[in-house]
Amino acid sequence: MSNSHRLHLRPPRRPGREQPGAVLLTAALTVLALAVIALAGVAAAAASPSLSDAPTTAVPDDTVTAPGAVTVDSGTAAAALTAARALADGDPGVAIVPDDVVSALGYSPGRALGLAANGDGDCSSPVSLPAEFEPACRVHDLGYDLLRVAGAGGSAIPPGLRGDLDALLAQQMHAACGDSPYCHATADVAHVAVHVNTVRQGHGAPVVERLPW
């Protein structure tokens, strides 16, 4: 066969090996989607007329429910706040959560990254996040559940506590990223999206809402 008629065949793709272009495209789309979500939250927060006067007190009991669906007394609510503060400060182990708070949670905290965590928690995001973020999300989920217990008991959420839990989430996500620029970018945008929602909800106990998409 002459050179002019020789077939030029591409070498077959190795099974299980992702193509660099596909990886970059997926990374770009994930970061873009998270950025859109974050910007939507910023716009919603900016449009809120009461944002500057957002209360740091607990949301009324009829909108915040303890994860364990039990009545929370003031002592348990205060203990939940103490546990949330300890978690945000990085105090290790599950002993930071006393028994009465465990009952209000409806589950016994496990461990993730050396800290107390919601063993069934996950990264509840409209877009897929790196699997490396899952342990950080489980810690963050427990922190939010503790704030819900406190809110259900009528306790005011101290200024900055929910934001500190968000900051811990960001710190742990970045620590899981290693040298991946995509991972670090995703962690930054995910933190912005989470913290914007914290601001929008007045830094109080987290309230589950329906997303508009």
N, CA, C and O of each residue as an XYZ file, in Angstrom:
852
protein
N       0.864     -1.197      0.000
C       0.000      0.000      0.000
C       0.886      1.228      0.000
O       1.821      1.303      0.797
N       0.625      2.190     -0.864
C       1.444      3.391     -0.956
C       1.199      4.273      0.256
O       0.204      4.128      0.967
N       2.154      5.210      0.478
C       2.032      6.116      1.601
C       0.799      6.984      1.496
O       0.220      7.365      2.513
N       0.373      7.314      0.230
C      -0.775      8.197      0.045
C      -2.078      7.525      0.432
O      -3.070      8.214      0.672
N      -2.107      6.176      0.502
C      -3.326      5.454      0.845
C      -3.227      4.789      2.223
O      -4.102      4.014      2.608
N      -2.164      5.097      2.953
C      -2.008      4.449      4.247
C      -2.977      5.056      5.256
O      -3.119      6.276      5.342
N      -3.629      4.206      6.004
C      -4.583      4.674      6.998
C      -3.833      5.182      8.229
O      -2.852      4.589      8.679
N      -4.333      6.303      8.757
C      -3.742      6.861      9.977
C      -4.738      6.630     11.108
O      -5.737      7.340     11.218
N      -4.472      5.666     11.919
C      -5.398      5.334     12.999
C      -4.901      5.903     14.319
O      -3.709      5.859     14.625
N      -5.857      6.450     15.110
C      -5.504      6.924     16.439
C      -5.305      5.719     17.355
O      -6.012      4.719     17.235
N      -4.347      5.817     18.263
C      -4.185      4.708     19.224
C      -5.423      4.613     20.097
O      -5.995      5.641     20.462
N      -5.846      3.422     20.436
C      -7.062      3.272     21.253
C      -6.884      3.897     22.616
O      -5.785      3.913     23.169
N      -8.019      4.434     23.174
C      -7.976      5.007     24.514
C      -7.794      3.887     25.529
O      -8.357      2.800     25.397
N      -7.006      4.181     26.525
C      -6.833      3.201     27.587
C      -8.087      3.189     28.457
O      -8.551      4.245     28.888
N      -8.623      2.035     28.713
C      -9.843      1.967     29.507
C      -9.636      2.550     30.893
O      -8.614      2.312     31.535
N     -10.645      3.338     31.357
C     -10.605      3.911     32.692
C      -9.780      5.165     32.795
O      -9.701      5.757     33.871
N      -9.166      5.588     31.723
C      -8.334      6.785     31.772
C      -9.110      7.976     31.239
O      -9.547      7.972     30.088
N      -9.286      9.014     32.087
C     -10.045     10.188     31.668
C      -9.200     11.042     30.741
O      -7.989     11.177     30.917
N      -9.864     11.612     29.752
C      -9.171     12.492     28.836
C      -8.982     13.862     29.471
O      -9.918     14.374     30.086
N      -7.811     14.473     29.346
C      -7.544     15.764     29.991
C      -8.578     16.826     29.637
O      -8.983     17.610     30.495
N      -9.004     16.856     28.381
C     -10.000     17.852     27.989
C     -11.307     17.685     28.717
O     -11.935     18.671     29.103
N     -11.731     16.442     28.912
C     -12.982     16.175     29.616
C     -12.873     16.564     31.080
O     -13.823     17.095     31.655
N     -11.719     16.302     31.689
C     -11.521     16.666     33.093
C     -11.580     18.178     33.263
O     -12.221     18.679     34.187
N     -10.910     18.903     32.372
C     -10.911     20.358     32.467
C     -12.301     20.932     32.240
O     -12.699     21.881     32.914
N     -13.039     20.364     31.297
C     -14.389     20.847     31.026
C     -15.294     20.624     32.233
O     -16.051     21.513     32.623
N     -15.211     19.434     32.819
C     -16.014     19.139     34.006
C     -15.671     20.080     35.147
O     -16.560     20.571     35.843
N     -14.384     20.331     35.338
C     -13.948     21.236     36.395
C     -14.484     22.639     36.174
O     -14.987     23.278     37.099
N     -14.370     23.111     34.943
C     -14.836     24.467     34.633
C     -16.336     24.601     34.836
O     -16.805     25.603     35.376
N     -17.092     23.597     34.408
C     -18.545     23.647     34.561
C     -18.956     23.614     36.027
O     -19.901     24.298     36.419
N     -18.257     22.827     36.839
C     -18.582     22.746     38.261
C     -18.340     24.079     38.946
O     -19.195     24.567     39.686
N     -17.167     24.675     38.700
C     -16.861     25.970     39.309
C     -17.836     27.033     38.828
O     -18.279     27.872     39.612
N     -18.176     27.002     37.525
C     -19.118     27.981     36.981
C     -20.485     27.839     37.638
O     -21.110     28.834     38.003
N     -20.949     26.597     37.788
C     -22.263     26.376     38.407
C     -22.282     26.866     39.842
O     -23.250     27.495     40.271
N     -21.213     26.582     40.593
C     -21.149     27.059     41.972
C     -21.087     28.579     42.027
O     -21.667     29.197     42.919
N     -20.385     29.177     41.076
C     -20.311     30.635     41.038
C     -21.678     31.256     40.781
O     -22.029     32.266     41.391
N     -22.446     30.655     39.882
C     -23.797     31.147     39.605
C     -24.663     31.050     40.846
O     -25.418     31.973     41.155
N     -24.557     29.921     41.570
C     -25.329     29.749     42.799
C     -24.935     30.808     43.823
O     -25.796     31.404     44.470
N     -23.631     31.039     43.968
C     -23.168     32.033     44.923
C     -23.648     33.426     44.550
O     -24.094     34.182     45.414
N     -23.561     33.774     43.262
C     -24.000     35.094     42.822
C     -25.497     35.272     43.000
O     -25.965     36.364     43.321
N     -26.250     34.194     42.791
C     -27.693     34.267     43.012
C     -27.988     34.552     44.473
O     -28.898     35.317     44.793
N     -27.216     33.937     45.359
C     -27.388     34.200     46.780
C     -27.009     35.617     47.147
O     -27.680     36.249     47.963
N     -25.934     36.129     46.550
C     -25.538     37.517     46.792
C     -26.638     38.465     46.353
O     -26.966     39.416     47.063
N     -27.208     38.206     45.185
C     -28.282     39.067     44.683
C     -29.492     39.022     45.607
O     -30.113     40.051     45.873
N     -29.826     37.834     46.093
C     -30.968     37.717     46.996
C     -30.702     38.436     48.302
O     -31.595     39.076     48.857
N     -29.469     38.333     48.798
C     -29.130     39.013     50.036
C     -29.159     40.518     49.870
O     -29.630     41.236     50.752
N     -28.655     40.999     48.738
C     -28.642     42.434     48.486
C     -30.048     42.984     48.337
O     -30.307     44.138     48.678
N     -30.963     42.159     47.826
C     -32.333     42.617     47.611
C     -33.162     42.596     48.887
O     -34.269     43.132     48.918
N     -32.629     41.976     49.945
C     -33.385     41.884     51.191
C     -33.341     43.207     51.922
O     -32.253     43.666     52.271
N     -34.486     43.847     52.172
C     -34.488     45.147     52.810
C     -34.076     45.088     54.273
O     -33.675     46.105     54.839
N     -34.167     43.916     54.897
C     -33.878     43.829     56.324
C     -32.508     43.225     56.605
O     -32.203     42.897     57.752
N     -31.683     43.075     55.583
C     -30.413     42.388     55.759
C     -29.521     43.108     56.759
O     -28.886     42.458     57.590
N     -29.457     44.439     56.699
C     -28.576     45.174     57.586
C     -29.022     45.076     59.037
O     -28.218     45.242     59.954
N     -30.315     44.804     59.243
C     -30.845     44.678     60.593
C     -31.133     43.229     60.948
O     -31.943     42.949     61.832
N     -30.463     42.299     60.251
C     -30.750     40.878     60.459
C     -30.525     40.498     61.912
O     -29.462     40.779     62.467
N     -31.504     39.865     62.534
C     -31.368     39.498     63.947
C     -30.427     38.335     64.133
O     -30.272     37.498     63.244
N     -29.791     38.285     65.305
C     -28.965     37.139     65.640
C     -29.702     36.246     66.628
O     -29.143     35.262     67.113
N     -30.951     36.581     66.929
C     -31.744     35.747     67.822
C     -32.224     34.513     67.095
O     -32.151     34.424     65.870
N     -32.717     33.558     67.872
C     -33.179     32.315     67.271
C     -34.408     32.547     66.425
O     -35.226     33.419     66.718
N     -34.531     31.757     65.367
C     -35.732     31.785     64.548
C     -36.865     31.211     65.383
O     -36.615     30.308     66.182
N     -38.104     31.690     65.242
C     -39.212     31.158     66.045
C     -39.310     29.639     65.981
O     -38.958     29.025     64.973
N     -39.795     29.037     67.071
C     -39.835     27.583     67.195
C     -40.623     26.897     66.088
O     -40.369     25.732     65.786
N     -41.589     27.609     65.469
C     -42.398     26.942     64.453
C     -41.680     26.828     63.117
O     -42.187     26.179     62.203
N     -40.504     27.448     62.984
C     -39.748     27.332     61.737
C     -38.448     26.558     61.910
O     -37.861     26.108     60.926
N     -37.997     26.399     63.139
C     -36.775     25.642     63.406
C     -37.134     24.438     64.258
O     -37.737     24.578     65.322
N     -36.766     23.267     63.793
C     -37.068     22.032     64.504
C     -35.774     21.310     64.823
O     -34.880     21.215     63.983
N     -35.680     20.800     66.043
C     -34.513     20.001     66.404
C     -34.479     18.760     65.520
O     -35.524     18.163     65.263
N     -33.293     18.358     65.049
C     -33.208     17.184     64.165
C     -33.882     15.948     64.748
O     -34.409     15.122     64.003
N     -33.871     15.810     66.089
C     -34.489     14.648     66.710
C     -35.982     14.783     66.905
O     -36.619     13.886     67.457
N     -36.561     15.916     66.451
C     -38.006     16.160     66.529
C     -38.524     16.034     67.956
O     -39.586     15.459     68.191
N     -37.761     16.579     68.912
C     -38.181     16.562     70.310
C     -38.258     17.995     70.817
O     -37.705     18.913     70.210
N     -38.949     18.174     71.934
C     -39.008     19.486     72.567
C     -37.673     19.760     73.246
O     -37.157     18.914     73.977
N     -37.121     20.931     73.005
C     -35.803     21.276     73.534
C     -35.957     22.309     74.642
O     -36.563     23.360     74.435
N     -35.409     22.012     75.819
C     -35.475     22.988     76.907
C     -34.290     23.944     76.812
O     -33.374     23.751     76.012
N     -34.333     24.969     77.641
C     -33.317     26.021     77.550
C     -31.926     25.505     77.900
O     -30.934     25.959     77.329
N     -31.847     24.544     78.851
C     -30.540     24.000     79.218
C     -29.904     23.230     78.085
O     -28.702     23.350     77.845
N     -30.705     22.433     77.380
C     -30.193     21.672     76.235
C     -29.800     22.611     75.104
O     -28.797     22.394     74.424
N     -30.601     23.661     74.910
C     -30.286     24.633     73.863
C     -28.952     25.309     74.143
O     -28.146     25.498     73.232
N     -28.718     25.674     75.396
C     -27.456     26.318     75.758
C     -26.284     25.346     75.589
O     -25.203     25.739     75.152
N     -26.507     24.084     75.937
C     -25.449     23.081     75.779
C     -25.121     22.853     74.304
O     -23.966     22.616     73.949
N     -26.145     22.926     73.445
C     -25.916     22.776     72.001
C     -25.064     23.926     71.472
O     -24.204     23.722     70.616
N     -25.303     25.134     71.980
C     -24.486     26.280     71.559
C     -23.036     26.102     72.001
O     -22.108     26.405     71.251
N     -22.850     25.607     73.227
C     -21.491     25.369     73.720
C     -20.779     24.334     72.846
O     -19.602     24.489     72.522
N     -21.499     23.284     72.472
C     -20.911     22.248     71.613
C     -20.578     22.803     70.233
O     -19.536     22.476     69.665
N     -21.465     23.645     69.690
C     -21.214     24.237     68.372
C     -19.981     25.138     68.413
O     -19.182     25.155     67.476
N     -19.834     25.891     69.513
C     -18.663     26.755     69.653
C     -17.383     25.925     69.721
O     -16.375     26.274     69.106
N     -17.432     24.817     70.480
C     -16.265     23.947     70.594
C     -15.911     23.328     69.241
O     -14.737     23.199     68.895
N     -16.940     22.949     68.482
C     -16.703     22.361     67.163
C     -16.073     23.381     66.226
O     -15.117     23.071     65.515
N     -16.605     24.589     66.227
C     -16.062     25.642     65.365
C     -14.613     25.966     65.724
O     -13.824     26.366     64.868
N     -14.272     25.787     67.008
C     -12.898     26.054     67.460
C     -11.970     24.874     67.202
O     -10.771     24.955     67.471
N     -12.523     23.769     66.677
C     -11.692     22.618     66.346
C     -11.386     21.704     67.498
O     -10.427     20.935     67.434
N     -12.197     21.765     68.587
C     -11.977     20.850     69.708
C     -12.243     19.417     69.238
O     -13.297     19.152     68.660
N     -11.318     18.497     69.472
C     -11.455     17.148     68.915
C     -12.417     16.258     69.698
O     -12.724     16.508     70.864
N     -12.882     15.204     69.011
C     -13.665     14.163     69.659
C     -15.139     14.470     69.773
O     -15.592     15.580     69.495
N     -15.887     13.440     70.197
C     -17.345     13.549     70.296
C     -17.812     13.930     71.693
O     -19.004     14.155     71.900
N     -16.897     14.008     72.659
C     -17.276     14.329     74.035
C     -17.802     15.751     74.170
O     -18.379     16.100     75.201
N     -17.615     16.570     73.154
C     -18.114     17.952     73.208
C     -19.640     17.992     73.152
O     -20.247     19.011     73.483
N     -20.263     16.884     72.732
C     -21.726     16.838     72.605
C     -22.297     16.027     73.764
O     -22.168     14.803     73.767
N     -22.927     16.674     74.755
C     -23.463     15.938     75.913
C     -24.694     15.110     75.558
O     -25.273     15.258     74.482
N     -25.078     14.241     76.480
C     -26.148     13.282     76.209
C     -27.480     13.934     75.888
O     -28.199     13.461     75.008
N     -27.828     15.026     76.592
C     -29.124     15.647     76.323
C     -29.178     16.237     74.918
O     -30.231     16.260     74.282
N     -28.031     16.713     74.444
C     -27.973     17.251     73.077
C     -28.034     16.105     72.064
O     -28.652     16.240     71.008
N     -27.394     14.981     72.387
C     -27.468     13.812     71.509
C     -28.922     13.395     71.323
O     -29.337     13.064     70.212
N     -29.701     13.409     72.411
C     -31.119     13.047     72.317
C     -31.869     14.008     71.417
O     -32.726     13.594     70.635
N     -31.549     15.295     71.523
C     -32.214     16.301     70.685
C     -31.801     16.166     69.225
O     -32.592     16.435     68.320
N     -30.565     15.749     69.003
C     -30.093     15.541     67.632
C     -30.801     14.363     66.973
O     -31.073     14.379     65.772
N     -31.095     13.341     67.774
C     -31.714     12.141     67.216
C     -30.701     11.167     66.655
O     -31.082     10.176     66.032
N     -29.420     11.424     66.859
C     -28.360     10.508     66.420
C     -27.114     10.761     67.260
O     -26.935     11.849     67.808
N     -26.266      9.761     67.356
C     -24.994      9.901     68.059
C     -23.934     10.358     67.069
O     -23.704      9.688     66.062
N     -23.288     11.482     67.334
C     -22.261     11.955     66.408
C     -21.123     10.953     66.240
O     -20.705     10.287     67.187
N     -20.640     10.868     65.006
C     -19.450     10.081     64.726
C     -18.249     10.993     64.658
O     -18.252     12.081     65.234
N     -17.226     10.556     63.958
C     -16.014     11.356     63.804
C     -15.661     11.520     62.331
O     -15.878     10.626     61.513
N     -15.117     12.673     62.026
C     -14.548     12.931     60.696
C     -13.441     13.951     60.868
O     -13.647     14.995     61.486
N     -12.298     13.666     60.340
C     -11.142     14.560     60.444
C     -10.796     14.863     61.898
O     -10.309     15.949     62.213
N     -11.050     13.895     62.784
C     -10.728     14.061     64.189
C     -11.764     14.820     64.998
O     -11.626     14.955     66.213
N     -12.812     15.323     64.328
C     -13.838     16.115     65.012
C     -15.160     15.369     65.024
O     -15.367     14.430     64.256
N     -16.059     15.804     65.912
C     -17.406     15.245     65.921
C     -18.092     15.590     64.601
O     -17.853     16.655     64.032
N     -18.947     14.685     64.116
C     -19.566     14.877     62.807
C     -20.883     14.122     62.728
O     -21.139     13.204     63.507
N     -21.705     14.522     61.782
C     -22.927     13.790     61.457
C     -22.537     12.662     60.507
O     -22.200     12.909     59.349
N     -22.582     11.437     60.993
C     -22.123     10.302     60.193
C     -22.910     10.099     58.916
O     -22.410      9.505     57.961
N     -24.147     10.593     58.891
C     -24.981     10.455     57.692
C     -25.015     11.734     56.863
O     -25.765     11.825     55.891
N     -24.209     12.719     57.241
C     -24.205     13.987     56.509
C     -23.520     13.863     55.159
O     -22.822     12.886     54.888
N     -23.727     14.854     54.329
C     -23.067     14.867     53.025
C     -23.013     16.302     52.507
O     -23.518     17.232     53.136
N     -22.397     16.451     51.359
C     -22.308     17.772     50.728
C     -23.564     18.000     49.898
O     -23.615     17.631     48.725
N     -24.564     18.602     50.500
C     -25.837     18.821     49.802
C     -25.695     20.028     48.879
O     -25.963     21.165     49.267
N     -25.274     19.756     47.668
C     -25.046     20.804     46.682
C     -25.776     20.462     45.381
O     -25.864     19.292     45.008
N     -26.304     21.489     44.682
C     -26.968     21.235     43.398
C     -26.020     20.678     42.335
O     -26.457     20.080     41.351
N     -24.722     20.881     42.545
C     -23.738     20.344     41.600
C     -22.807     19.406     42.352
O     -22.663     19.496     43.571
N     -22.189     18.522     41.619
C     -21.304     17.538     42.225
C     -20.032     18.207     42.748
O     -19.402     19.002     42.051
N     -19.670     17.870     43.987
C     -18.448     18.393     44.587
C     -17.432     17.264     44.729
O     -17.813     16.094     44.738
N     -16.148     17.595     44.839
C     -15.139     16.546     44.992
C     -15.441     15.645     46.185
O     -15.862     16.119     47.240
N     -15.227     14.371     46.015
C     -15.489     13.410     47.090
C     -14.644     13.704     48.326
O     -15.018     13.343     49.442
N     -13.502     14.361     48.119
C     -12.634     14.693     49.241
C     -13.297     15.644     50.241
O     -12.844     15.763     51.379
N     -14.371     16.321     49.818
C     -15.047     17.279     50.690
C     -16.018     16.617     51.668
O     -16.461     17.260     52.620
N     -16.356     15.349     51.452
C     -17.399     14.706     52.249
C     -17.137     14.752     53.756
O     -18.054     15.096     54.502
N     -15.932     14.423     54.246
C     -15.706     14.502     55.702
C     -15.943     15.908     56.249
O     -16.542     16.062     57.313
N     -15.481     16.934     55.536
C     -15.699     18.312     55.983
C     -17.183     18.641     56.026
O     -17.641     19.336     56.933
N     -17.931     18.148     55.054
C     -19.370     18.401     55.018
C     -20.081     17.724     56.189
O     -21.053     18.262     56.720
N     -19.604     16.557     56.588
C     -20.227     15.868     57.721
C     -19.999     16.632     59.027
O     -20.887     16.692     59.877
N     -18.817     17.210     59.183
C     -18.545     18.056     60.359
C     -19.448     19.288     60.328
O     -20.044     19.658     61.339
N     -19.541     19.909     59.173
C     -20.361     21.115     59.009
C     -21.833     20.803     59.269
O     -22.541     21.608     59.875
N     -22.291     19.648     58.819
C     -23.686     19.256     59.043
C     -23.996     19.153     60.534
O     -25.054     19.598     60.980
N     -23.084     18.570     61.302
C     -23.302     18.492     62.746
C     -23.367     19.892     63.345
O     -24.225     20.179     64.179
N     -22.457     20.758     62.916
C     -22.473     22.128     63.430
C     -23.815     22.799     63.210
O     -24.346     23.450     64.110
N     -24.364     22.642     62.012
C     -25.665     23.237     61.701
C     -26.780     22.577     62.518
O     -27.707     23.253     62.964
N     -26.689     21.251     62.713
C     -27.696     20.567     63.514
C     -27.675     21.072     64.956
O     -28.726     21.211     65.582
N     -26.487     21.345     65.480
C     -26.380     21.891     66.832
C     -27.039     23.266     66.918
O     -27.694     23.586     67.910
N     -26.864     24.069     65.882
C     -27.515     25.379     65.864
C     -29.034     25.229     65.794
O     -29.766     26.023     66.386
N     -29.503     24.220     65.077
C     -30.955     23.985     65.005
C     -31.512     23.579     66.372
O     -32.599     24.012     66.754
N     -30.766     22.748     67.110
C     -31.198     22.371     68.456
C     -31.290     23.623     69.332
O     -32.261     23.808     70.066
N     -30.274     24.473     69.247
C     -30.276     25.699     70.037
C     -31.454     26.598     69.652
O     -32.133     27.151     70.517
N     -31.685     26.734     68.345
C     -32.789     27.575     67.877
C     -34.137     27.031     68.295
O     -35.039     27.792     68.646
N     -34.279     25.694     68.257
C     -35.543     25.070     68.645
C     -35.832     25.297     70.120
O     -36.991     25.303     70.535
N     -34.766     25.487     70.925
C     -34.933     25.741     72.346
C     -35.043     27.210     72.675
O     -35.099     27.584     73.846
N     -35.075     28.057     71.645
C     -35.260     29.482     71.865
C     -33.995     30.257     72.174
O     -34.078     31.418     72.576
N     -32.825     29.656     72.000
C     -31.571     30.365     72.275
C     -31.172     31.258     71.111
O     -31.362     30.907     69.947
N     -30.622     32.406     71.439
C     -30.069     33.286     70.412
C     -28.753     32.705     69.905
O     -27.934     32.231     70.692
N     -28.556     32.744     68.613
C     -27.300     32.267     68.026
C     -26.281     33.398     68.123
O     -26.507     34.465     67.552
N     -25.169     33.201     68.826
C     -24.187     34.279     68.980
C     -23.667     34.764     67.630
O     -23.458     33.958     66.723
N     -23.456     36.064     67.489
C     -22.929     36.601     66.229
C     -21.608     35.922     65.856
O     -20.706     35.795     66.684
N     -21.514     35.503     64.632
C     -20.276     34.928     64.129
C     -20.143     33.429     64.270
O     -19.273     32.831     63.637
N     -20.991     32.794     65.094
C     -20.819     31.352     65.307
C     -21.101     30.557     64.042
O     -20.323     29.675     63.677
N     -22.199     30.857     63.374
C     -22.508     30.131     62.136
C     -21.439     30.419     61.082
O     -21.049     29.519     60.338
N     -20.970     31.642     61.011
C     -19.904     31.971     60.068
C     -18.612     31.248     60.376
O     -17.871     30.882     59.465
N     -18.332     31.037     61.669
C     -17.122     30.295     62.045
C     -17.224     28.830     61.624
O     -16.224     28.225     61.236
N     -18.431     28.256     61.700
C     -18.620     26.886     61.214
C     -18.412     26.824     59.697
O     -17.860     25.854     59.176
N     -18.860     27.866     58.999
C     -18.631     27.933     57.556
C     -17.140     28.047     57.252
O     -16.643     27.442     56.303
N     -16.428     28.833     58.069
C     -14.985     29.003     57.869
C     -14.245     27.698     58.122
O     -13.275     27.388     57.431
N     -14.706     26.921     59.125
C     -14.096     25.610     59.383
C     -14.293     24.700     58.183
O     -13.382     23.970     57.792
N     -15.491     24.742     57.595
C     -15.758     23.953     56.391
C     -14.763     24.305     55.294
O     -14.183     23.416     54.669
N     -14.565     25.596     55.058
C     -13.634     26.034     54.015
C     -12.218     25.556     54.307
O     -11.525     25.067     53.416
N     -11.794     25.699     55.551
C     -10.449     25.279     55.937
C     -10.237     23.795     55.674
O      -9.201     23.390     55.146
N     -11.230     22.985     56.048
C     -11.095     21.542     55.874
C     -11.165     21.136     54.402
O     -10.474     20.208     53.981
N     -11.995     21.827     53.622
C     -12.043     21.528     52.185
C     -10.702     21.821     51.535
O     -10.197     21.012     50.756
N     -10.119     22.979     51.852
C      -8.819     23.320     51.269
C      -7.741     22.326     51.697
O      -6.873     21.964     50.903
N      -7.801     21.892     52.947
C      -6.806     20.931     53.431
C      -6.881     19.612     52.679
O      -5.890     18.890     52.572
N      -8.074     19.301     52.153
C      -8.259     18.047     51.415
C      -7.844     18.163     49.951
O      -7.788     17.156     49.244
N      -7.558     19.365     49.493
C      -7.336     19.594     48.067
C      -5.937     19.259     47.575
O      -5.744     19.000     46.387
N      -4.977     19.261     48.459
C      -3.618     19.011     47.986
C      -3.157     20.110     47.041
O      -3.270     21.296     47.353
N      -2.632     19.710     45.875
C      -2.095     20.668     44.913
C      -3.046     20.929     43.743
O      -2.623     21.465     42.718
N      -4.312     20.561     43.878
C      -5.254     20.711     42.763
C      -5.853     22.113     42.710
O      -6.630     22.482     43.591
N      -5.506     22.904     41.688
C      -6.089     24.257     41.566
C      -7.600     24.210     41.418
O      -8.304     25.049     41.979
N      -8.108     23.235     40.667
C      -9.554     23.101     40.494
C     -10.233     22.868     41.832
O     -11.263     23.477     42.122
N      -9.659     21.982     42.654
C     -10.236     21.673     43.954
C     -10.269     22.916     44.841
O     -11.278     23.187     45.493
N      -9.179     23.665     44.868
C      -9.128     24.879     45.694
C     -10.137     25.923     45.203
O     -10.774     26.603     46.007
N     -10.278     26.045     43.880
C     -11.251     26.994     43.328
C     -12.667     26.581     43.705
O     -13.497     27.423     44.049
N     -12.938     25.277     43.637
C     -14.252     24.774     44.006
C     -14.528     25.018     45.483
O     -15.643     25.384     45.855
N     -13.524     24.818     46.324
C     -13.680     25.053     47.761
C     -14.002     26.522     48.040
O     -14.853     26.830     48.875
N     -13.320     27.421     47.337
C     -13.577     28.853     47.531
C     -15.013     29.217     47.162
O     -15.700     29.910     47.913
N     -15.454     28.744     46.001
C     -16.795     29.101     45.543
C     -17.859     28.441     46.414
O     -18.891     29.048     46.700
N     -17.614     27.192     46.840
C     -18.565     26.510     47.725
C     -18.693     27.249     49.045
O     -19.794     27.371     49.582
N     -17.583     27.743     49.573
C     -17.622     28.507     50.826
C     -18.421     29.790     50.655
O     -19.214     30.155     51.523
N     -18.212     30.467     49.542
C     -18.973     31.696     49.289
C     -20.469     31.388     49.247
O     -21.272     32.106     49.842
N     -20.839     30.320     48.544
C     -22.256     29.962     48.417
C     -22.866     29.660     49.780
O     -23.978     30.098     50.078
N     -22.135     28.909     50.611
C     -22.639     28.562     51.943
C     -22.744     29.799     52.818
O     -23.748     30.003     53.500
N     -21.701     30.626     52.796
C     -21.697     31.781     53.695
C     -22.709     32.848     53.273
O     -23.268     33.544     54.121
N     -22.940     32.975     51.985
C     -23.971     33.905     51.529
C     -25.322     33.503     52.100
O     -26.113     34.358     52.497
N     -25.583     32.209     52.141
C     -26.845     31.743     52.715
C     -26.903     32.027     54.209
O     -27.969     32.324     54.747
N     -25.755     31.936     54.883
C     -25.696     32.290     56.302
C     -26.075     33.750     56.510
O     -26.853     34.077     57.406
N     -25.523     34.618     55.683
C     -25.842     36.046     55.777
C     -27.314     36.280     55.467
O     -27.990     37.051     56.148
N     -27.796     35.610     54.438
C     -29.185     35.807     54.014
C     -30.171     35.371     55.087
O     -31.264     35.927     55.193
N     -29.782     34.363     55.895
C     -30.648     33.886     56.968
C     -30.351     34.567     58.304
O     -30.728     34.071     59.366
N     -29.672     35.706     58.232
C     -29.465     36.511     59.425
C     -28.526     35.923     60.445
O     -28.580     36.296     61.618
N     -27.650     34.998     60.026
C     -26.663     34.372     60.915
C     -27.316     33.557     62.026
O     -26.660     33.218     63.011
N     -28.594     33.242     61.879
C     -29.298     32.488     62.908
C     -29.266     31.002     62.664
O     -28.420     30.499     61.924
N     -30.201     30.294     63.294
C     -30.275     28.846     63.114
C     -30.627     28.533     61.657
O     -31.505     29.175     61.081
N     -29.952     27.560     61.065
C     -30.215     27.230     59.653
C     -31.656     26.763     59.439
O     -32.198     25.980     60.219
N     -32.250     27.260     58.377
C     -33.608     26.887     58.007
C     -33.566     26.204     56.657
O     -32.965     26.728     55.720
N     -34.187     25.051     56.540
C     -34.221     24.345     55.269
C     -35.192     25.053     54.354
O     -36.331     25.314     54.739
N     -34.752     25.370     53.133
C     -35.571     26.086     52.172
C     -35.562     25.354     50.845
O     -34.658     24.570     50.556
N     -36.577     25.620     50.046
C     -36.624     25.073     48.690
C     -35.776     25.961     47.775
O     -35.906     27.185     47.779
N     -34.909     25.320     46.996
C     -34.100     26.076     46.046
C     -34.937     26.443     44.833
O     -35.820     25.684     44.436
N     -34.665     27.613     44.235
C     -35.465     28.043     43.097
C     -35.087     27.391     41.788
O     -35.564     27.815     40.736
N     -34.234     26.359     41.817
C     -33.842     25.682     40.574
C     -33.942     24.185     40.760
O     -33.656     23.428     39.832
